[in-house]
């Protein structure tokens, strides 16, 4: 059951992101929303916060996958 849910979620995301990329409406892609959330265009603190959050998530996820823990 869960693999089907994750596959469906991934496909729906891919469809939504593809539509957003094709129509070129500003502010509808995941990247644009993340930049807006962290205010990376205007804020050094926002850039730093994003870098720390992304780095932390990446390290956690790598450990999580490789050690099958957490």
N, C-alpha and C positions, 0 to 999 in steps of 0.2 A: 504494500500500500504506500509506504513512505517514498520509495523510489519514484513511483508514478507522480506523487505530489511534487517532489523536487524537479522532476523532468518537466511537468506542466508549468510550474512557476518559472523555470528557466526559459522555456519556450515563450511564455507570455511576456516576460521581460524583454527577450530578444525581439519580439514582434513590436512591442511598444517603443523600444529604442530605435528600431529600424524606421518606423513611421516618423518618429521625432527627427531623425537624421535626414530623411527624405524631404519632409515638408519645410525644413529650415526655419521653423518658428522659434524665435528667441525664447530661451528659458524653459524648454521642454525636455531636454536631454538630462540624463543622470549627472553628467559632468557639470553642466551649467547649474543644476540645482545644488550640487555639492559645493561648487565655487561660491554660490550665493549664501549657502548656509554658513560657511566658514569665512565669508567675506575676503577671499584670497586676493581680489583685485585691489582692494584699498587698505588692507590691514596686515601689517607684518605679524602681529599677534595671531591673526586668523591663519596665516600661512604656517606659523610655527605650531599652532594647535593642530592643524590638519596633519602636518608632518609627524608630530608625536602620535596622534591618534592612528594614522595609517601605519606607521612603523610598529606601534604596539600591537595593532591587530595582526599585521603580517607575521610578527614574531610569534604571537600566541597561536595563530592558525597553523604555522609551520610545525610548531611543537605539538599541537593538538593532532595533526594528521600523522606526523612521523612516529609519535610515541603512543598513539591511540589512548590518550589520557585527557583529562580536564573536560 
